Amino acid sequence: MRRDELLITIYDIAKRTGLSPTTVSKVFNNYTDVSAKTRTRILEAAKEMGYLPNANARSLATKRSWTLGVLFTESSGLGLRHPFFGGVIENFKASAEAKGYDLMFISRDIGGNNGTYLEHCRFRGIDGVVVIYADPNQPEVAELLASDIPCVLLDFNRANVATICSDNVGGSEQAVRYLYELGHRTIAHLSGGRDTFAGRQRLLGYERMLEELGLSGREEWISDSGDFFSIQGGYEAMTRLLKQPELPTAVLAAGDNLAIGALRAIREHGLSVPGDISVVGFDDIESAELVTPPLTTVRQNMREIGGRAAQMLIGLIEGVAGAEAVVLPVELVIRESCRKV
């Protein structure tokens, strides 16, 4: 049998590098007391030799499955189809894999039997869970968050649970102030839904800045998409707004998909953006700069959110971090969908 057909072990790598098997083992089990130079040396040798760590052996040694759960609630209707959450998950995945973890999507179905999220996590031996766009007050989500399985809650805020979200309030405030500085005094809002955390927070920022600037808020100029930040929801919300006897000169949409739907509705009513109505979105998804006109929007840092969520969750699993509430800054990206009045 040829050498490359044999199972490569940590002892082979230790012999190749001149280091101890213990040091080699520490690298593959993500211990932190190995220098970067030594770690690189071991990983390069392992790659050259075609070494693949034995997952079962590693699990026995570390008492972990090296698997992170990803939980969406099915009722949201979003999942990976939404470009923002898809981007966050991609970055979460990259950061988790860099630390040696695999991902598993969590549902209530276990081998065809209906169970709970917590039961599924127990059954699979999940080390920790990132909970995305799920209502923490939903009984089965609350049960998981209250368990001893480390969790990070994304795009929500809840006491005694590790959470991470963007500055939704501040983002809306930035957008409204920008429109005000362009001369707009009648600014409407396409809401992402008052029953969603992000929707409520972005509405709050809109209302706060109107009050700070001395502008009158009109309830009929807050149009709820009612469809979880979708393009169709934005189209319908803008269509309702365009039926008002007096039209605003600007609109802040609580999401880029809503704004893209609004662009379509405005065009179909024979109006132009930004000639008749200026539009600002929220998220800065990839298509925001591809639509006509390119969309001015509030950028959430998908890379930072996903990477930080993975870092927080792994820190909880390894016992080196506690639950913290992280709010990440946002940035107003100015393109061509707004004009001075």
C-alpha angles and dihedrals in degrees: 000000000000121000093244089057093059122093107262112223135192087257090062090050091047090053092048093050099035090236130123122269087238092060091047091050091050091056093053091046093051098244112170099217094083120094120245090241093054092044091053091047092053095044092049091051091048091052092049092050095045094241118176117188114236105245095204092051091048092050091051092049096047101030089233135110092216088226127125122201124225115204127195119169109237093222092068093072090210113097118141091329089084107083094217096054091039089056093048092051092049090055093043089052093050093050093045094048090050086062093048100261129134125210130234126184112230124222135158092254116098112178092329093312121114113237139144131282090250092051091051091050091049092047093052095039092236113190096207142341136227107209113206127192093342126138105243089207092062103109097237093045091047089051091055093046091051093051128092091257109107112245137183116201114212124207094003137084123225134158118252093012127099106251137178130188142143123262094268095169094048092046093057090045091054091050095049092046090051091052090047091052088053088058101261115146100166108062124169129196132222101207125214090217130290090239093063124079095228091044092053094045095049091047089051091053091049093050094044094053093046088055093045091051093046094245121146116246115218120199092213089060092061105083117185115218091206090196109087100264096308128154090241090050090053091048092052094044092050091046090056090048092052089058091066115110090234120042126210119237092226140028131203110204118202091224139019092244088056090049092050090052089049092054089057094048092049092051092048089055091057095254130121137227119255095358095070104011129018116217131202123187135195130231104032096234117184095264092055092086094039099060123088112280099023106248126250104219148159109259121222113198102239092179093053095044094050095041094045092048090054091047092050094047095048089047089056092047093050093045095239097113139040132216111292136171111233123192114187123207122249132211132220109232111201117210131145109296097092133062139183119263 
